[in-house]
Amino acid sequence: MARFLTNNGNIHRAFFSNSSVVQTLIKKPSVLLINHGYPPLFNAGSEVYTQTLAVWLKRSEKTSAVSIISREQDPFRSDFLIRQTQDEHDSSIPIFLINHAREAPYQRFVNNDIEHCFEDICQNLHTKPNIVHFGHLNHLSLTLPQRAKDILGAKVIYTLHDYWLMCPRGQFLI
């Protein structure tokens, strides 16, 4: 027996003899996780949280695909170069790193170059995500959640890890 929640909130129950029918009706979502850093390049709170979430989602088999967009700060590479790698714990999780080593003050919150990189990555993803989960946008661009909705038509989630959206230092420190 399977349970389905419809748009009007009513729950419908149905019996299926063929499990492929259930698989057709209940598609596993594809998830894109976006954070301003990702291990092993960055190992602070939101970075470790994002990696843990990515690996758990992939191993839980409740998603069809998990992908990561993050940044790196390599002064020997061109700014806004996109490099693809994979997670160190699960090589089936692709990571797209946007190099952003030289940040100008006017790029602190809105960065058109990061936005263009994001669009390029989204257009070239193997599986189009249904859910885009943002962890932290510092050094990226505050425009990305709206761009994710516009480009991908995906549901957007934002996890608040600190006060960065209200305070440039992130912790209300003077």
C-alpha atoms as a printed R data frame, in Angstrom:
    type eleno elety resid chain resno      x      y       z
1   ATOM     1    CA   MET     A     1  0.000  0.000   0.000
2   ATOM     2    CA   ALA     A     2  1.239  3.496  -0.804
3   ATOM     3    CA   ARG     A     3  0.181  6.866   0.615
4   ATOM     4    CA   PHE     A     4 -0.007  9.955  -1.560
5   ATOM     5    CA   LEU     A     5 -0.542 13.542  -0.443
6   ATOM     6    CA   THR     A     6 -2.310 15.575  -3.114
7   ATOM     7    CA   ASN     A     7 -2.178 19.340  -3.662
8   ATOM     8    CA   ASN     A     8 -5.364 19.923  -1.686
9   ATOM     9    CA   GLY     A     9 -3.945 18.108   1.341
10  ATOM    10    CA   ASN     A    10 -6.102 14.967   1.111
11  ATOM    11    CA   ILE     A    11 -4.382 11.641   1.562
12  ATOM    12    CA   HIS     A    12 -5.257  8.942  -0.944
13  ATOM    13    CA   ARG     A    13 -4.386  5.283  -0.428
14  ATOM    14    CA   ALA     A    14 -3.862  2.856  -3.255
15  ATOM    15    CA   PHE     A    15 -2.699 -0.718  -3.685
16  ATOM    16    CA   PHE     A    16 -0.221 -1.606  -6.408
17  ATOM    17    CA   SER     A    17  0.752 -5.051  -7.546
18  ATOM    18    CA   ASN     A    18  3.558 -3.764  -9.737
19  ATOM    19    CA   SER     A    19  6.331 -1.904  -7.911
20  ATOM    20    CA   SER     A    20  7.375 -0.141 -11.142
21  ATOM    21    CA   VAL     A    21  4.070  1.755 -11.007
22  ATOM    22    CA   VAL     A    22  5.019  3.042  -7.563
23  ATOM    23    CA   GLN     A    23  8.501  4.010  -8.794
24  ATOM    24    CA   THR     A    24  6.928  5.931 -11.677
25  ATOM    25    CA   LEU     A    25  4.563  7.799  -9.365
26  ATOM    26    CA   ILE     A    26  7.075  8.469  -6.583
27  ATOM    27    CA   LYS     A    27 10.232  9.907  -8.099
28  ATOM    28    CA   LYS     A    28 13.234 10.467  -5.908
29  ATOM    29    CA   PRO     A    29 14.301 14.110  -5.905
30  ATOM    30    CA   SER     A    30 17.606 15.320  -7.226
31  ATOM    31    CA   VAL     A    31 19.324 17.696  -4.789
32  ATOM    32    CA   LEU     A    32 21.851 20.455  -5.426
33  ATOM    33    CA   LEU     A    33 23.681 21.712  -2.319
34  ATOM    34    CA   ILE     A    34 25.368 25.111  -2.422
35  ATOM    35    CA   ASN     A    35 27.759 26.408   0.218
36  ATOM    36    CA   HIS     A    36 30.583 28.951   0.261
37  ATOM    37    CA   GLY     A    37 33.102 26.241   1.127
38  ATOM    38    CA   TYR     A    38 33.398 22.459   1.129
39  ATOM    39    CA   PRO     A    39 35.859 20.001   2.719
40  ATOM    40    CA   PRO     A    40 38.738 19.385   2.434
41  ATOM    41    CA   LEU     A    41 39.386 22.964   1.241
42  ATOM    42    CA   PHE     A    42 37.294 24.496   4.040
43  ATOM    43    CA   ASN     A    43 36.418 22.685   7.273
44  ATOM    44    CA   ALA     A    44 34.211 24.938   9.398
45  ATOM    45    CA   GLY     A    45 30.605 24.472  10.533
46  ATOM    46    CA   SER     A    46 28.493 25.018   7.415
47  ATOM    47    CA   GLU     A    47 31.086 23.262   5.258
48  ATOM    48    CA   VAL     A    48 31.121 20.085   7.354
49  ATOM    49    CA   TYR     A    49 27.321 20.241   7.674
50  ATOM    50    CA   THR     A    50 26.958 20.413   3.869
51  ATOM    51    CA   GLN     A    51 29.309 17.483   3.309
52  ATOM    52    CA   THR     A    52 27.582 15.387   5.972
53  ATOM    53    CA   LEU     A    53 24.193 16.170   4.433
54  ATOM    54    CA   ALA     A    54 25.426 15.351   0.905
55  ATOM    55    CA   VAL     A    55 26.904 11.997   1.893
56  ATOM    56    CA   TRP     A    56 23.866 11.071   3.998
57  ATOM    57    CA   LEU     A    57 21.412 11.991   1.218
58  ATOM    58    CA   LYS     A    58 23.373  9.938  -1.307
59  ATOM    59    CA   ARG     A    59 23.772  6.897   0.942
60  ATOM    60    CA   SER     A    60 20.149  6.987   2.111
61  ATOM    61    CA   GLU     A    61 19.023  6.221  -1.450
62  ATOM    62    CA   LYS     A    62 16.157  8.688  -0.980
63  ATOM    63    CA   THR     A    63 17.528 10.917  -3.746
64  ATOM    64    CA   SER     A    64 18.212 10.227  -7.403
65  ATOM    65    CA   ALA     A    65 21.269 12.499  -7.449
66  ATOM    66    CA   VAL     A    66 23.238 14.827  -5.180
67  ATOM    67    CA   SER     A    67 25.543 17.548  -6.516
68  ATOM    68    CA   ILE     A    68 27.544 20.321  -4.863
69  ATOM    69    CA   ILE     A    69 28.435 23.859  -5.899
70  ATOM    70    CA   SER     A    70 31.074 25.586  -3.812
71  ATOM    71    CA   ARG     A    71 34.085 27.821  -4.206
72  ATOM    72    CA   GLU     A    72 37.818 27.604  -3.904
73  ATOM    73    CA   GLN     A    73 40.462 30.303  -3.459
74  ATOM    74    CA   ASP     A    74 43.366 29.306  -5.667
75  ATOM    75    CA   PRO     A    75 45.425 32.384  -6.622
76  ATOM    76    CA   PHE     A    76 47.221 30.354  -9.318
77  ATOM    77    CA   ARG     A    77 44.009 29.716 -11.276
78  ATOM    78    CA   SER     A    78 41.891 32.222 -13.144
79  ATOM    79    CA   ASP     A    79 39.066 33.779 -11.186
80  ATOM    80    CA   PHE     A    80 35.674 32.262 -11.982
81  ATOM    81    CA   LEU     A    81 37.189 29.143 -13.492
82  ATOM    82    CA   ILE     A    82 34.870 26.177 -12.832
83  ATOM    83    CA   ARG     A    83 36.581 22.959 -11.825
84  ATOM    84    CA   GLN     A    84 34.785 19.645 -11.311
85  ATOM    85    CA   THR     A    85 35.917 17.137  -8.702
86  ATOM    86    CA   GLN     A    86 34.153 14.664  -6.402
87  ATOM    87    CA   ASP     A    87 33.509 14.237  -2.693
88  ATOM    88    CA   GLU     A    88 36.361 12.621  -0.772
89  ATOM    89    CA   HIS     A    89 33.961 10.236   1.023
90  ATOM    90    CA   ASP     A    90 31.685  9.399  -1.906
91  ATOM    91    CA   SER     A    91 33.107  9.721  -5.407
92  ATOM    92    CA   SER     A    92 29.613  9.565  -6.935
93  ATOM    93    CA   ILE     A    93 28.895 13.083  -5.604
94  ATOM    94    CA   PRO     A    94 30.134 15.676  -8.129
95  ATOM    95    CA   ILE     A    95 31.498 18.953  -6.790
96  ATOM    96    CA   PHE     A    96 31.662 22.064  -8.954
97  ATOM    97    CA   LEU     A    97 34.185 24.547  -7.565
98  ATOM    98    CA   ILE     A    98 34.135 28.178  -8.679
99  ATOM    99    CA   ASN     A    99 37.528 29.781  -8.189
100 ATOM   100    CA   HIS     A   100 37.169 33.125  -6.427
101 ATOM   101    CA   ALA     A   101 40.556 34.093  -5.026
102 ATOM   102    CA   ARG     A   102 40.447 37.860  -5.506
103 ATOM   103    CA   GLU     A   103 37.245 39.353  -4.116
104 ATOM   104    CA   ALA     A   104 36.590 43.062  -4.603
105 ATOM   105    CA   PRO     A   105 34.546 44.906  -1.936
106 ATOM   106    CA   TYR     A   106 31.766 45.598  -4.449
107 ATOM   107    CA   GLN     A   107 31.410 41.820  -5.006
108 ATOM   108    CA   ARG     A   108 30.809 41.020  -1.326
109 ATOM   109    CA   PHE     A   109 27.053 40.431  -1.577
110 ATOM   110    CA   VAL     A   110 26.085 40.453  -5.257
111 ATOM   111    CA   ASN     A   111 28.491 39.025  -7.786
112 ATOM   112    CA   ASN     A   112 27.459 38.813 -11.434
113 ATOM   113    CA   ASP     A   113 30.463 36.635 -12.323
114 ATOM   114    CA   ILE     A   114 29.485 34.047  -9.694
115 ATOM   115    CA   GLU     A   115 25.920 34.218 -11.000
116 ATOM   116    CA   HIS     A   116 27.122 33.458 -14.560
117 ATOM   117    CA   CYS     A   117 29.204 30.527 -13.286
118 ATOM   118    CA   PHE     A   118 26.152 29.239 -11.413
119 ATOM   119    CA   GLU     A   119 24.061 29.445 -14.589
120 ATOM   120    CA   ASP     A   120 26.732 27.579 -16.585
121 ATOM   121    CA   ILE     A   121 26.894 24.808 -13.995
122 ATOM   122    CA   CYS     A   122 23.094 24.498 -13.822
123 ATOM   123    CA   GLN     A   123 22.840 24.201 -17.606
124 ATOM   124    CA   ASN     A   124 25.442 21.421 -17.642
125 ATOM   125    CA   LEU     A   125 24.257 19.328 -14.691
126 ATOM   126    CA   HIS     A   126 23.714 15.690 -15.625
127 ATOM   127    CA   THR     A   127 20.464 15.598 -13.604
128 ATOM   128    CA   LYS     A   128 18.313 18.704 -13.180
129 ATOM   129    CA   PRO     A   129 17.749 19.238  -9.433
130 ATOM   130    CA   ASN     A   130 14.253 19.405  -7.959
131 ATOM   131    CA   ILE     A   131 15.599 20.848  -4.701
132 ATOM   132    CA   VAL     A   132 18.351 23.432  -4.266
133 ATOM   133    CA   HIS     A   133 19.612 23.742  -0.699
134 ATOM   134    CA   PHE     A   134 21.735 26.745   0.233
135 ATOM   135    CA   GLY     A   135 23.956 26.579   3.290
136 ATOM   136    CA   HIS     A   136 25.900 29.850   3.132
137 ATOM   137    CA   LEU     A   137 26.299 32.500   0.440
138 ATOM   138    CA   ASN     A   138 29.302 34.410   1.780
139 ATOM   139    CA   HIS     A   139 31.787 34.966  -1.105
140 ATOM   140    CA   LEU     A   140 29.114 33.827  -3.581
141 ATOM   141    CA   SER     A   141 26.057 35.969  -4.421
142 ATOM   142    CA   LEU     A   142 22.777 36.725  -2.673
143 ATOM   143    CA   THR     A   143 21.051 36.442  -6.061
144 ATOM   144    CA   LEU     A   144 21.618 32.680  -6.349
145 ATOM   145    CA   PRO     A   145 18.423 31.470  -4.593
146 ATOM   146    CA   GLN     A   146 16.247 33.460  -6.994
147 ATOM   147    CA   ARG     A   147 18.382 32.343  -9.961
148 ATOM   148    CA   ALA     A   148 17.941 28.701  -8.868
149 ATOM   149    CA   LYS     A   149 14.197 29.184  -8.892
150 ATOM   150    CA   ASP     A   150 14.247 30.988 -12.261
151 ATOM   151    CA   ILE     A   151 16.688 28.697 -14.095
152 ATOM   152    CA   LEU     A   152 15.794 25.326 -12.610
153 ATOM   153    CA   GLY     A   153 12.243 25.819 -11.355
154 ATOM   154    CA   ALA     A   154 13.430 24.027  -8.223
155 ATOM   155    CA   LYS     A   155 12.252 24.263  -4.641
156 ATOM   156    CA   VAL     A   156 14.739 26.401  -2.707
157 ATOM   157    CA   ILE     A   157 15.791 25.769   0.891
158 ATOM   158    CA   TYR     A   158 18.144 27.965   2.921
159 ATOM   159    CA   THR     A   159 19.631 26.760   6.209
160 ATOM   160    CA   LEU     A   160 20.662 29.607   8.502
161 ATOM   161    CA   HIS     A   161 24.001 28.780  10.135
162 ATOM   162    CA   ASP     A   162 24.752 32.223  11.562
163 ATOM   163    CA   TYR     A   163 23.714 35.889  11.294
164 ATOM   164    CA   TRP     A   164 25.578 36.635   8.058
165 ATOM   165    CA   LEU     A   165 22.442 37.781   6.197
166 ATOM   166    CA   MET     A   166 21.966 40.493   8.848
167 ATOM   167    CA   CYS     A   167 25.588 41.180   9.811
168 ATOM   168    CA   PRO     A   168 28.601 41.161   7.439
169 ATOM   169    CA   ARG     A   169 30.765 39.582  10.152
170 ATOM   170    CA   GLY     A   170 28.192 36.824  10.653
171 ATOM   171    CA   GLN     A   171 28.222 36.750  14.447
172 ATOM   172    CA   PHE     A   172 27.156 40.267  15.517
173 ATOM   173    CA   LEU     A   173 30.737 40.896  16.645
174 ATOM   174    CA   ILE     A   174 32.027 44.445  16.912
